[in-house]
């Protein structure tokens, strides 16, 4: 019988701990004026953070318009005040 060579890879004993939650910083920005720089835009959007979900930002600009932004398109959020 031919012997099959053993694999050199070792099994990992790492098990992720799903009970650890990452801190969401969006609560700190709620109700504050921010500048949001998007991936595909040069000029940032400036407005007040009205609401947020895990994937969306709801921002009210200076004119009173409500803007919904998907967080996947956000490059930077800079607090103005």
mmCIF file of the N, C-alpha and C atoms, coordinates in Angstrom:
data_MODEL
# 
_entry.id   MODEL 
# 
loop_
_atom_site.group_PDB 
_atom_site.id 
_atom_site.type_symbol 
_atom_site.label_atom_id 
_atom_site.label_alt_id 
_atom_site.label_comp_id 
_atom_site.label_asym_id 
_atom_site.label_entity_id 
_atom_site.label_seq_id 
_atom_site.pdbx_PDB_ins_code 
_atom_site.Cartn_x 
_atom_site.Cartn_y 
_atom_site.Cartn_z 
_atom_site.occupancy 
_atom_site.B_iso_or_equiv 
_atom_site.pdbx_formal_charge 
_atom_site.auth_seq_id 
_atom_site.auth_comp_id 
_atom_site.auth_asym_id 
_atom_site.auth_atom_id 
_atom_site.pdbx_PDB_model_num 
ATOM 1   N N  . UNK A 1 1  ? 0.817   -1.184 0.000  1.00 0.00 ? 1  UNK A N  1 
ATOM 2   C CA . UNK A 1 1  ? 0.000   0.000  0.000  1.00 0.00 ? 1  UNK A CA 1 
ATOM 3   C C  . UNK A 1 1  ? 0.863   1.250  0.000  1.00 0.00 ? 1  UNK A C  1 
ATOM 4   N N  . UNK A 1 2  ? 0.392   2.276  -0.728 1.00 0.00 ? 2  UNK A N  1 
ATOM 5   C CA . UNK A 1 2  ? 1.114   3.551  -0.760 1.00 0.00 ? 2  UNK A CA 1 
ATOM 6   C C  . UNK A 1 2  ? 0.657   4.443  0.382  1.00 0.00 ? 2  UNK A C  1 
ATOM 7   N N  . UNK A 1 3  ? 1.628   5.067  1.020  1.00 0.00 ? 3  UNK A N  1 
ATOM 8   C CA . UNK A 1 3  ? 1.275   5.990  2.100  1.00 0.00 ? 3  UNK A CA 1 
ATOM 9   C C  . UNK A 1 3  ? 1.022   7.382  1.534  1.00 0.00 ? 3  UNK A C  1 
ATOM 10  N N  . UNK A 1 4  ? -0.008  8.010  2.038  1.00 0.00 ? 4  UNK A N  1 
ATOM 11  C CA . UNK A 1 4  ? -0.328  9.372  1.636  1.00 0.00 ? 4  UNK A CA 1 
ATOM 12  C C  . UNK A 1 4  ? 0.447   10.310 2.560  1.00 0.00 ? 4  UNK A C  1 
ATOM 13  N N  . UNK A 1 5  ? 1.221   11.276 1.985  1.00 0.00 ? 5  UNK A N  1 
ATOM 14  C CA . UNK A 1 5  ? 1.984   12.172 2.855  1.00 0.00 ? 5  UNK A CA 1 
ATOM 15  C C  . UNK A 1 5  ? 1.048   13.048 3.693  1.00 0.00 ? 5  UNK A C  1 
ATOM 16  N N  . UNK A 1 6  ? 1.473   13.271 4.922  1.00 0.00 ? 6  UNK A N  1 
ATOM 17  C CA . UNK A 1 6  ? 0.674   14.096 5.821  1.00 0.00 ? 6  UNK A CA 1 
ATOM 18  C C  . UNK A 1 6  ? 0.718   15.544 5.365  1.00 0.00 ? 6  UNK A C  1 
ATOM 19  N N  . UNK A 1 7  ? -0.358  16.228 5.596  1.00 0.00 ? 7  UNK A N  1 
ATOM 20  C CA . UNK A 1 7  ? -0.425  17.649 5.261  1.00 0.00 ? 7  UNK A CA 1 
ATOM 21  C C  . UNK A 1 7  ? 0.419   18.431 6.254  1.00 0.00 ? 7  UNK A C  1 
ATOM 22  N N  . UNK A 1 8  ? 1.066   19.462 5.772  1.00 0.00 ? 8  UNK A N  1 
ATOM 23  C CA . UNK A 1 8  ? 1.897   20.284 6.647  1.00 0.00 ? 8  UNK A CA 1 
ATOM 24  C C  . UNK A 1 8  ? 1.088   21.343 7.387  1.00 0.00 ? 8  UNK A C  1 
ATOM 25  N N  . UNK A 1 9  ? -0.141  21.533 6.960  1.00 0.00 ? 9  UNK A N  1 
ATOM 26  C CA . UNK A 1 9  ? -0.989  22.510 7.633  1.00 0.00 ? 9  UNK A CA 1 
ATOM 27  C C  . UNK A 1 9  ? -1.447  21.945 8.963  1.00 0.00 ? 9  UNK A C  1 
ATOM 28  N N  . UNK A 1 10 ? -1.449  22.812 9.950  1.00 0.00 ? 10 UNK A N  1 
ATOM 29  C CA . UNK A 1 10 ? -1.974  22.417 11.246 1.00 0.00 ? 10 UNK A CA 1 
ATOM 30  C C  . UNK A 1 10 ? -3.333  23.042 11.440 1.00 0.00 ? 10 UNK A C  1 
ATOM 31  N N  . UNK A 1 11 ? -4.166  22.347 12.126 1.00 0.00 ? 11 UNK A N  1 
ATOM 32  C CA . UNK A 1 11 ? -5.482  22.890 12.406 1.00 0.00 ? 11 UNK A CA 1 
ATOM 33  C C  . UNK A 1 11 ? -5.350  24.000 13.432 1.00 0.00 ? 11 UNK A C  1 
ATOM 34  N N  . UNK A 1 12 ? -6.096  25.037 13.206 1.00 0.00 ? 12 UNK A N  1 
ATOM 35  C CA . UNK A 1 12 ? -6.076  26.168 14.124 1.00 0.00 ? 12 UNK A CA 1 
ATOM 36  C C  . UNK A 1 12 ? -6.988  25.891 15.301 1.00 0.00 ? 12 UNK A C  1 
ATOM 37  N N  . UNK A 1 13 ? -6.537  26.246 16.474 1.00 0.00 ? 13 UNK A N  1 
ATOM 38  C CA . UNK A 1 13 ? -7.352  26.099 17.670 1.00 0.00 ? 13 UNK A CA 1 
ATOM 39  C C  . UNK A 1 13 ? -8.110  27.381 17.975 1.00 0.00 ? 13 UNK A C  1 
ATOM 40  N N  . UNK A 1 14 ? -8.023  28.375 17.086 1.00 0.00 ? 14 UNK A N  1 
ATOM 41  C CA . UNK A 1 14 ? -8.679  29.663 17.297 1.00 0.00 ? 14 UNK A CA 1 
ATOM 42  C C  . UNK A 1 14 ? -10.178 29.532 17.101 1.00 0.00 ? 14 UNK A C  1 
ATOM 43  N N  . UNK A 1 15 ? -10.923 29.977 18.082 1.00 0.00 ? 15 UNK A N  1 
ATOM 44  C CA . UNK A 1 15 ? -12.376 30.034 17.974 1.00 0.00 ? 15 UNK A CA 1 
ATOM 45  C C  . UNK A 1 15 ? -12.788 31.465 18.259 1.00 0.00 ? 15 UNK A C  1 
ATOM 46  N N  . UNK A 1 16 ? -13.445 32.141 17.304 1.00 0.00 ? 16 UNK A N  1 
ATOM 47  C CA . UNK A 1 16 ? -13.827 33.535 17.529 1.00 0.00 ? 16 UNK A CA 1 
ATOM 48  C C  . UNK A 1 16 ? -14.851 33.661 18.649 1.00 0.00 ? 16 UNK A C  1 
ATOM 49  N N  . UNK A 1 17 ? -14.701 34.705 19.447 1.00 0.00 ? 17 UNK A N  1 
ATOM 50  C CA . UNK A 1 17 ? -15.625 34.973 20.545 1.00 0.00 ? 17 UNK A CA 1 
ATOM 51  C C  . UNK A 1 17 ? -16.659 35.979 20.052 1.00 0.00 ? 17 UNK A C  1 
ATOM 52  N N  . UNK A 1 18 ? -17.852 35.503 19.720 1.00 0.00 ? 18 UNK A N  1 
ATOM 53  C CA . UNK A 1 18 ? -18.890 36.363 19.170 1.00 0.00 ? 18 UNK A CA 1 
ATOM 54  C C  . UNK A 1 18 ? -19.600 37.176 20.250 1.00 0.00 ? 18 UNK A C  1 
ATOM 55  N N  . UNK A 1 19 ? -19.285 36.930 21.497 1.00 0.00 ? 19 UNK A N  1 
ATOM 56  C CA . UNK A 1 19 ? -19.927 37.690 22.562 1.00 0.00 ? 19 UNK A CA 1 
ATOM 57  C C  . UNK A 1 19 ? -19.319 39.081 22.717 1.00 0.00 ? 19 UNK A C  1 
ATOM 58  N N  . UNK A 1 20 ? -18.143 39.301 22.139 1.00 0.00 ? 20 UNK A N  1 
ATOM 59  C CA . UNK A 1 20 ? -17.491 40.614 22.209 1.00 0.00 ? 20 UNK A CA 1 
ATOM 60  C C  . UNK A 1 20 ? -18.093 41.510 21.136 1.00 0.00 ? 20 UNK A C  1 
ATOM 61  N N  . UNK A 1 21 ? -18.620 42.653 21.544 1.00 0.00 ? 21 UNK A N  1 
ATOM 62  C CA . UNK A 1 21 ? -19.227 43.604 20.621 1.00 0.00 ? 21 UNK A CA 1 
ATOM 63  C C  . UNK A 1 21 ? -18.286 44.779 20.426 1.00 0.00 ? 21 UNK A C  1 
ATOM 64  N N  . UNK A 1 22 ? -18.118 45.211 19.185 1.00 0.00 ? 22 UNK A N  1 
ATOM 65  C CA . UNK A 1 22 ? -17.324 46.399 18.916 1.00 0.00 ? 22 UNK A CA 1 
ATOM 66  C C  . UNK A 1 22 ? -18.141 47.629 19.263 1.00 0.00 ? 22 UNK A C  1 
ATOM 67  N N  . UNK A 1 23 ? -17.492 48.648 19.826 1.00 0.00 ? 23 UNK A N  1 
ATOM 68  C CA . UNK A 1 23 ? -18.180 49.862 20.217 1.00 0.00 ? 23 UNK A CA 1 
ATOM 69  C C  . UNK A 1 23 ? -18.558 50.661 18.975 1.00 0.00 ? 23 UNK A C  1 
ATOM 70  N N  . UNK A 1 24 ? -19.799 51.085 18.917 1.00 0.00 ? 24 UNK A N  1 
ATOM 71  C CA . UNK A 1 24 ? -20.277 51.903 17.816 1.00 0.00 ? 24 UNK A CA 1 
ATOM 72  C C  . UNK A 1 24 ? -20.158 53.363 18.236 1.00 0.00 ? 24 UNK A C  1 
ATOM 73  N N  . UNK A 1 25 ? -19.396 54.140 17.508 1.00 0.00 ? 25 UNK A N  1 
ATOM 74  C CA . UNK A 1 25 ? -19.148 55.532 17.868 1.00 0.00 ? 25 UNK A CA 1 
ATOM 75  C C  . UNK A 1 25 ? -20.215 56.482 17.339 1.00 0.00 ? 25 UNK A C  1 
ATOM 76  N N  . UNK A 1 26 ? -21.183 55.989 16.596 1.00 0.00 ? 26 UNK A N  1 
ATOM 77  C CA . UNK A 1 26 ? -22.168 56.867 15.977 1.00 0.00 ? 26 UNK A CA 1 
ATOM 78  C C  . UNK A 1 26 ? -23.052 57.563 17.012 1.00 0.00 ? 26 UNK A C  1 
ATOM 79  N N  . UNK A 1 27 ? -23.215 56.976 18.181 1.00 0.00 ? 27 UNK A N  1 
ATOM 80  C CA . UNK A 1 27 ? -23.998 57.616 19.230 1.00 0.00 ? 27 UNK A CA 1 
ATOM 81  C C  . UNK A 1 27 ? -23.376 58.932 19.682 1.00 0.00 ? 27 UNK A C  1 
ATOM 82  N N  . UNK A 1 28 ? -22.055 59.037 19.578 1.00 0.00 ? 28 UNK A N  1 
ATOM 83  C CA . UNK A 1 28 ? -21.353 60.269 19.941 1.00 0.00 ? 28 UNK A CA 1 
ATOM 84  C C  . UNK A 1 28 ? -21.661 61.399 18.952 1.00 0.00 ? 28 UNK A C  1 
ATOM 85  N N  . UNK A 1 29 ? -21.956 61.057 17.713 1.00 0.00 ? 29 UNK A N  1 
ATOM 86  C CA . UNK A 1 29 ? -22.189 62.059 16.671 1.00 0.00 ? 29 UNK A CA 1 
ATOM 87  C C  . UNK A 1 29 ? -23.661 62.403 16.482 1.00 0.00 ? 29 UNK A C  1 
ATOM 88  N N  . UNK A 1 30 ? -24.547 61.682 17.138 1.00 0.00 ? 30 UNK A N  1 
ATOM 89  C CA . UNK A 1 30 ? -25.977 61.903 16.978 1.00 0.00 ? 30 UNK A CA 1 
ATOM 90  C C  . UNK A 1 30 ? -26.359 63.302 17.459 1.00 0.00 ? 30 UNK A C  1 
ATOM 91  N N  . UNK A 1 31 ? -26.990 64.075 16.576 1.00 0.00 ? 31 UNK A N  1 
ATOM 92  C CA . UNK A 1 31 ? -27.410 65.435 16.897 1.00 0.00 ? 31 UNK A CA 1 
ATOM 93  C C  . UNK A 1 31 ? -26.346 66.490 16.680 1.00 0.00 ? 31 UNK A C  1 
ATOM 94  N N  . UNK A 1 32 ? -25.154 66.096 16.237 1.00 0.00 ? 32 UNK A N  1 
ATOM 95  C CA . UNK A 1 32 ? -24.071 67.052 16.004 1.00 0.00 ? 32 UNK A CA 1 
ATOM 96  C C  . UNK A 1 32 ? -23.898 67.330 14.517 1.00 0.00 ? 32 UNK A C  1 
ATOM 97  N N  . UNK A 1 33 ? -23.311 68.471 14.219 1.00 0.00 ? 33 UNK A N  1 
ATOM 98  C CA . UNK A 1 33 ? -23.038 68.833 12.831 1.00 0.00 ? 33 UNK A CA 1 
ATOM 99  C C  . UNK A 1 33 ? -21.714 68.185 12.409 1.00 0.00 ? 33 UNK A C  1 
ATOM 100 N N  . UNK A 1 34 ? -21.752 67.509 11.270 1.00 0.00 ? 34 UNK A N  1 
ATOM 101 C CA . UNK A 1 34 ? -20.582 66.793 10.769 1.00 0.00 ? 34 UNK A CA 1 
ATOM 102 C C  . UNK A 1 34 ? -20.376 67.087 9.288  1.00 0.00 ? 34 UNK A C  1 
ATOM 103 N N  . UNK A 1 35 ? -19.168 66.864 8.836  1.00 0.00 ? 35 UNK A N  1 
ATOM 104 C CA . UNK A 1 35 ? -18.842 66.890 7.408  1.00 0.00 ? 35 UNK A CA 1 
ATOM 105 C C  . UNK A 1 35 ? -18.563 65.444 7.003  1.00 0.00 ? 35 UNK A C  1 
ATOM 106 N N  . UNK A 1 36 ? -19.309 64.948 6.025  1.00 0.00 ? 36 UNK A N  1 
ATOM 107 C CA . UNK A 1 36 ? -19.180 63.562 5.575  1.00 0.00 ? 36 UNK A CA 1 
ATOM 108 C C  . UNK A 1 36 ? -18.526 63.571 4.209  1.00 0.00 ? 36 UNK A C  1 
ATOM 109 N N  . UNK A 1 37 ? -17.357 62.965 4.131  1.00 0.00 ? 37 UNK A N  1 
ATOM 110 C CA . UNK A 1 37 ? -16.646 62.854 2.857  1.00 0.00 ? 37 UNK A CA 1 
ATOM 111 C C  . UNK A 1 37 ? -16.933 61.471 2.282  1.00 0.00 ? 37 UNK A C  1 
ATOM 112 N N  . UNK A 1 38 ? -17.448 61.450 1.055  1.00 0.00 ? 38 UNK A N  1 
ATOM 113 C CA . UNK A 1 38 ? -17.798 60.191 0.402  1.00 0.00 ? 38 UNK A CA 1 
ATOM 114 C C  . UNK A 1 38 ? -16.662 59.710 -0.487 1.00 0.00 ? 38 UNK A C  1 
ATOM 115 N N  . UNK A 1 39 ? -16.696 58.434 -0.821 1.00 0.00 ? 39 UNK A N  1 
ATOM 116 C CA . UNK A 1 39 ? -15.634 57.821 -1.616 1.00 0.00 ? 39 UNK A CA 1 
ATOM 117 C C  . UNK A 1 39 ? -15.540 58.445 -2.999 1.00 0.00 ? 39 UNK A C  1 
ATOM 118 N N  . UNK A 1 40 ? -16.666 58.673 -3.663 1.00 0.00 ? 40 UNK A N  1 
ATOM 119 C CA . UNK A 1 40 ? -16.655 59.134 -5.046 1.00 0.00 ? 40 UNK A CA 1 
ATOM 120 C C  . UNK A 1 40 ? -16.894 60.635 -5.198 1.00 0.00 ? 40 UNK A C  1 
ATOM 121 N N  . UNK A 1 41 ? -16.972 61.395 -4.113 1.00 0.00 ? 41 UNK A N  1 
ATOM 122 C CA . UNK A 1 41 ? -17.207 62.835 -4.174 1.00 0.00 ? 41 UNK A CA 1 
ATOM 123 C C  . UNK A 1 41 ? -15.983 63.578 -3.640 1.00 0.00 ? 41 UNK A C  1 
ATOM 124 N N  . UNK A 1 42 ? -15.711 64.748 -4.195 1.00 0.00 ? 42 UNK A N  1 
ATOM 125 C CA . UNK A 1 42 ? -14.599 65.550 -3.695 1.00 0.00 ? 42 UNK A CA 1 
ATOM 126 C C  . UNK A 1 42 ? -15.029 66.449 -2.551 1.00 0.00 ? 42 UNK A C  1 
ATOM 127 N N  . UNK A 1 43 ? -16.173 67.122 -2.696 1.00 0.00 ? 43 UNK A N  1 
ATOM 128 C CA . UNK A 1 43 ? -16.656 68.039 -1.664 1.00 0.00 ? 43 UNK A CA 1 
ATOM 129 C C  . UNK A 1 43 ? -17.447 67.267 -0.611 1.00 0.00 ? 43 UNK A C  1 
ATOM 130 N N  . UNK A 1 44 ? -17.204 67.539 0.669  1.00 0.00 ? 44 UNK A N  1 
ATOM 131 C CA . UNK A 1 44 ? -17.953 66.832 1.715  1.00 0.00 ? 44 UNK A CA 1 
ATOM 132 C C  . UNK A 1 44 ? -19.366 67.375 1.873  1.00 0.00 ? 44 UNK A C  1 
ATOM 133 N N  . UNK A 1 45 ? -20.253 66.539 2.376  1.00 0.00 ? 45 UNK A N  1 
ATOM 134 C CA . UNK A 1 45 ? -21.611 66.956 2.723  1.00 0.00 ? 45 UNK A CA 1 
ATOM 135 C C  . UNK A 1 45 ? -21.604 67.414 4.177  1.00 0.00 ? 45 UNK A C  1 
ATOM 136 N N  . UNK A 1 46 ? -22.195 68.557 4.453  1.00 0.00 ? 46 UNK A N  1 
ATOM 137 C CA . UNK A 1 46 ? -22.227 69.086 5.813  1.00 0.00 ? 46 UNK A CA 1 
ATOM 138 C C  . UNK A 1 46 ? -23.673 69.086 6.286  1.00 0.00 ? 46 UNK A C  1 
ATOM 139 N N  . UNK A 1 47 ? -23.896 68.551 7.470  1.00 0.00 ? 47 UNK A N  1 
ATOM 140 C CA . UNK A 1 47 ? -25.244 68.516 8.023  1.00 0.00 ? 47 UNK A CA 1 
ATOM 141 C C  . UNK A 1 47 ? -25.253 67.913 9.410  1.00 0.00 ? 47 UNK A C  1 
ATOM 142 N N  . UNK A 1 48 ? -26.438 67.845 9.984  1.00 0.00 ? 48 UNK A N  1 
ATOM 143 C CA . UNK A 1 48 ? -26.617 67.312 11.335 1.00 0.00 ? 48 UNK A CA 1 
ATOM 144 C C  . UNK A 1 48 ? -27.050 65.854 11.245 1.00 0.00 ? 48 UNK A C  1 
ATOM 145 N N  . UNK A 1 49 ? -26.396 64.987 12.032 1.00 0.00 ? 49 UNK A N  1 
ATOM 146 C CA . UNK A 1 49 ? -26.756 63.575 12.072 1.00 0.00 ? 49 UNK A CA 1 
ATOM 147 C C  . UNK A 1 49 ? -28.054 63.450 12.860 1.00 0.00 ? 49 UNK A C  1 
ATOM 148 N N  . UNK A 1 50 ? -29.115 63.019 12.181 1.00 0.00 ? 50 UNK A N  1 
ATOM 149 C CA . UNK A 1 50 ? -30.435 62.909 12.797 1.00 0.00 ? 50 UNK A CA 1 
ATOM 150 C C  . UNK A 1 50 ? -30.663 61.503 13.346 1.00 0.00 ? 50 UNK A C  1 
ATOM 151 N N  . UNK A 1 51 ? -30.222 60.502 12.586 1.00 0.00 ? 51 UNK A N  1 
ATOM 152 C CA . UNK A 1 51 ? -30.473 59.116 12.951 1.00 0.00 ? 51 UNK A CA 1 
ATOM 153 C C  . UNK A 1 51 ? -29.423 58.247 12.279 1.00 0.00 ? 51 UNK A C  1 
ATOM 154 N N  . UNK A 1 52 ? -29.204 57.052 12.831 1.00 0.00 ? 52 UNK A N  1 
ATOM 155 C CA . UNK A 1 52 ? -28.273 56.118 12.192 1.00 0.00 ? 52 UNK A CA 1 
ATOM 156 C C  . UNK A 1 52 ? -28.716 54.687 12.452 1.00 0.00 ? 52 UNK A C  1 
ATOM 157 N N  . UNK A 1 53 ? -28.362 53.821 11.526 1.00 0.00 ? 53 UNK A N  1 
ATOM 158 C CA . UNK A 1 53 ? -28.574 52.381 11.652 1.00 0.00 ? 53 UNK A CA 1 
ATOM 159 C C  . UNK A 1 53 ? -27.216 51.733 11.372 1.00 0.00 ? 53 UNK A C  1 
ATOM 160 N N  . UNK A 1 54 ? -27.114 50.420 11.469 1.00 0.00 ? 54 UNK A N  1 
ATOM 161 C CA . UNK A 1 54 ? -25.816 49.799 11.175 1.00 0.00 ? 54 UNK A CA 1 
ATOM 162 C C  . UNK A 1 54 ? -25.291 50.080 9.765  1.00 0.00 ? 54 UNK A C  1 
ATOM 163 N N  . UNK A 1 55 ? -26.180 50.370 8.800  1.00 0.00 ? 55 UNK A N  1 
ATOM 164 C CA . UNK A 1 55 ? -25.737 50.568 7.422  1.00 0.00 ? 55 UNK A CA 1 
ATOM 165 C C  . UNK A 1 55 ? -26.054 51.942 6.838  1.00 0.00 ? 55 UNK A C  1 
ATOM 166 N N  . UNK A 1 56 ? -26.856 52.744 7.506  1.00 0.00 ? 56 UNK A N  1 
ATOM 167 C CA . UNK A 1 56 ? -27.298 54.014 6.949  1.00 0.00 ? 56 UNK A CA 1 
ATOM 168 C C  . UNK A 1 56 ? -27.110 55.172 7.911  1.00 0.00 ? 56 UNK A C  1 
ATOM 169 N N  . UNK A 1 57 ? -26.882 56.361 7.340  1.00 0.00 ? 57 UNK A N  1 
ATOM 170 C CA . UNK A 1 57 ? -26.865 57.622 8.078  1.00 0.00 ? 57 UNK A CA 1 
ATOM 171 C C  . UNK A 1 57 ? -28.000 58.488 7.559  1.00 0.00 ? 57 UNK A C  1 
ATOM 172 N N  . UNK A 1 58 ? -28.702 59.144 8.454  1.00 0.00 ? 58 UNK A N  1 
ATOM 173 C CA . UNK A 1 58 ? -29.738 60.094 8.068  1.00 0.00 ? 58 UNK A CA 1 
ATOM 174 C C  . UNK A 1 58 ? -29.230 61.467 8.489  1.00 0.00 ? 58 UNK A C  1 
ATOM 175 N N  . UNK A 1 59 ? -28.985 62.339 7.507  1.00 0.00 ? 59 UNK A N  1 
ATOM 176 C CA . UNK A 1 59 ? -28.396 63.653 7.754  1.00 0.00 ? 59 UNK A CA 1 
ATOM 177 C C  . UNK A 1 59 ? -29.334 64.734 7.260  1.00 0.00 ? 59 UNK A C  1 
ATOM 178 N N  . UNK A 1 60 ? -29.473 65.790 8.054  1.00 0.00 ? 60 UNK A N  1 
ATOM 179 C CA . UNK A 1 60 ? -30.275 66.952 7.665  1.00 0.00 ? 60 UNK A CA 1 
ATOM 180 C C  . UNK A 1 60 ? -29.303 68.082 7.344  1.00 0.00 ? 60 UNK A C  1 
ATOM 181 N N  . UNK A 1 61 ? -29.374 68.593 6.108  1.00 0.00 ? 61 UNK A N  1 
ATOM 182 C CA . UNK A 1 61 ? -28.448 69.668 5.720  1.00 0.00 ? 61 UNK A CA 1 
ATOM 183 C C  . UNK A 1 61 ? -28.995 71.025 6.167  1.00 0.00 ? 61 UNK A C  1 
ATOM 184 N N  . UNK A 1 62 ? -28.277 72.089 5.851  1.00 0.00 ? 62 UNK A N  1 
ATOM 185 C CA . UNK A 1 62 ? -28.631 73.437 6.287  1.00 0.00 ? 62 UNK A CA 1 
ATOM 186 C C  . UNK A 1 62 ? -29.947 73.949 5.746  1.00 0.00 ? 62 UNK A C  1 
ATOM 187 N N  . UNK A 1 63 ? -30.383 73.450 4.594  1.00 0.00 ? 63 UNK A N  1 
ATOM 188 C CA . UNK A 1 63 ? -31.625 73.878 3.965  1.00 0.00 ? 63 UNK A CA 1 
ATOM 189 C C  . UNK A 1 63 ? -32.817 73.136 4.571  1.00 0.00 ? 63 UNK A C  1 
ATOM 190 N N  . UNK A 1 64 ? -32.563 72.024 5.247  1.00 0.00 ? 64 UNK A N  1 
ATOM 191 C CA . UNK A 1 64 ? -33.630 71.228 5.836  1.00 0.00 ? 64 UNK A CA 1 
ATOM 192 C C  . UNK A 1 64 ? -33.918 69.944 5.091  1.00 0.00 ? 64 UNK A C  1 
ATOM 193 N N  . UNK A 1 65 ? -33.148 69.676 4.037  1.00 0.00 ? 65 UNK A N  1 
ATOM 194 C CA . UNK A 1 65 ? -33.330 68.432 3.282  1.00 0.00 ? 65 UNK A CA 1 
ATOM 195 C C  . UNK A 1 65 ? -32.786 67.258 4.091  1.00 0.00 ? 65 UNK A C  1 
ATOM 196 N N  . UNK A 1 66 ? -33.440 66.124 3.971  1.00 0.00 ? 66 UNK A N  1 
ATOM 197 C CA . UNK A 1 66 ? -32.984 64.892 4.605  1.00 0.00 ? 66 UNK A CA 1 
ATOM 198 C C  . UNK A 1 66 ? -32.203 64.095 3.562  1.00 0.00 ? 66 UNK A C  1 
ATOM 199 N N  . UNK A 1 67 ? -30.986 63.686 3.934  1.00 0.00 ? 67 UNK A N  1 
ATOM 200 C CA . UNK A 1 67 ? -30.126 62.917 3.036  1.00 0.00 ? 67 UNK A CA 1 
ATOM 201 C C  . UNK A 1 67 ? -29.827 61.580 3.704  1.00 0.00 ? 67 UNK A C  1 
ATOM 202 N N  . UNK A 1 68 ? -30.091 60.492 2.984  1.00 0.00 ? 68 UNK A N  1 
ATOM 203 C CA . UNK A 1 68 ? -29.778 59.149 3.465  1.00 0.00 ? 68 UNK A CA 1 
ATOM 204 C C  . UNK A 1 68 ? -28.488 58.705 2.779  1.00 0.00 ? 68 UNK A C  1 
ATOM 205 N N  . UNK A 1 69 ? -27.515 58.284 3.570  1.00 0.00 ? 69 UNK A N  1 
ATOM 206 C CA . UNK A 1 69 ? -26.216 57.883 3.028  1.00 0.00 ? 69 UNK A CA 1 
ATOM 207 C C  . UNK A 1 69 ? -25.913 56.460 3.490  1.00 0.00 ? 69 UNK A C  1 
ATOM 208 N N  . UNK A 1 70 ? -25.571 55.602 2.542  1.00 0.00 ? 70 UNK A N  1 
ATOM 209 C CA . UNK A 1 70 ? -25.127 54.257 2.878  1.00 0.00 ? 70 UNK A CA 1 
ATOM 210 C C  . UNK A 1 70 ? -23.707 54.351 3.419  1.00 0.00 ? 70 UNK A C  1 
ATOM 211 N N  . UNK A 1 71 ? -23.446 53.740 4.564  1.00 0.00 ? 71 UNK A N  1 
ATOM 212 C CA . UNK A 1 71 ? -22.127 53.837 5.207  1.00 0.00 ? 71 UNK A CA 1 
ATOM 213 C C  . UNK A 1 71 ? -21.023 53.196 4.371  1.00 0.00 ? 71 UNK A C  1 
ATOM 214 N N  . UNK A 1 72 ? -21.373 52.345 3.414  1.00 0.00 ? 72 UNK A N  1 
ATOM 215 C CA . UNK A 1 72 ? -20.361 51.749 2.545  1.00 0.00 ? 72 UNK A CA 1 
ATOM 216 C C  . UNK A 1 72 ? -19.700 52.787 1.662  1.00 0.00 ? 72 UNK A C  1 
ATOM 217 N N  . UNK A 1 73 ? -20.378 53.926 1.418  1.00 0.00 ? 73 UNK A N  1 
ATOM 218 C CA . UNK A 1 73 ? -19.845 54.987 0.566  1.00 0.00 ? 73 UNK A CA 1 
ATOM 219 C C  . UNK A 1 73 ? -19.143 56.077 1.357  1.00 0.00 ? 73 UNK A C  1 
ATOM 220 N N  . UNK A 1 74 ? -19.134 55.986 2.686  1.00 0.00 ? 74 UNK A N  1 
ATOM 221 C CA . UNK A 1 74 ? -18.536 57.019 3.528  1.00 0.00 ? 74 UNK A CA 1 
ATOM 222 C C  . UNK A 1 74 ? -17.045 56.763 3.668  1.00 0.00 ? 74 UNK A C  1 
ATOM 223 N N  . UNK A 1 75 ? -16.258 57.794 3.385  1.00 0.00 ? 75 UNK A N  1 
ATOM 224 C CA . UNK A 1 75 ? -14.813 57.710 3.529  1.00 0.00 ? 75 UNK A CA 1 
ATOM 225 C C  . UNK A 1 75 ? -14.389 58.265 4.893  1.00 0.00 ? 75 UNK A C  1 
ATOM 226 N N  . UNK A 1 76 ? -14.915 59.423 5.272  1.00 0.00 ? 76 UNK A N  1 
ATOM 227 C CA . UNK A 1 76 ? -14.541 60.086 6.518  1.00 0.00 ? 76 UNK A CA 1 
ATOM 228 C C  . UNK A 1 76 ? -15.742 60.845 7.085  1.00 0.00 ? 76 UNK A C  1 
ATOM 229 N N  . UNK A 1 77 ? -15.855 60.835 8.422  1.00 0.00 ? 77 UNK A N  1 
ATOM 230 C CA . UNK A 1 77 ? -16.846 61.661 9.116  1.00 0.00 ? 77 UNK A CA 1 
ATOM 231 C C  . UNK A 1 77 ? -16.067 62.569 10.063 1.00 0.00 ? 77 UNK A C  1 
ATOM 232 N N  . UNK A 1 78 ? -16.208 63.890 9.831  1.00 0.00 ? 78 UNK A N  1 
ATOM 233 C CA . UNK A 1 78 ? -15.466 64.874 10.624 1.00 0.00 ? 78 UNK A CA 1 
ATOM 234 C C  . UNK A 1 78 ? -16.459 65.713 11.413 1.00 0.00 ? 78 UNK A C  1 
ATOM 235 N N  . UNK A 1 79 ? -16.410 65.678 12.767 1.00 0.00 ? 79 UNK A N  1 
ATOM 236 C CA . UNK A 1 79 ? -17.287 66.547 13.554 1.00 0.00 ? 79 UNK A CA 1 
ATOM 237 C C  . UNK A 1 79 ? -16.905 68.007 13.357 1.00 0.00 ? 79 UNK A C  1 
ATOM 238 N N  . UNK A 1 80 ? -17.885 68.873 13.067 1.00 0.00 ? 80 UNK A N  1 
ATOM 239 C CA . UNK A 1 80 ? -17.626 70.293 12.835 1.00 0.00 ? 80 UNK A CA 1 
ATOM 240 C C  . UNK A 1 80 ? -17.711 71.057 14.144 1.00 0.00 ? 80 UNK A C  1 
ATOM 241 N N  . UNK A 1 81 ? -18.751 70.806 14.927 1.00 0.00 ? 81 UNK A N  1 
ATOM 242 C CA . UNK A 1 81 ? -18.905 71.487 16.219 1.00 0.00 ? 81 UNK A CA 1 
ATOM 243 C C  . UNK A 1 81 ? -18.944 70.488 17.326 1.00 0.00 ? 81 UNK A C  1 
# 
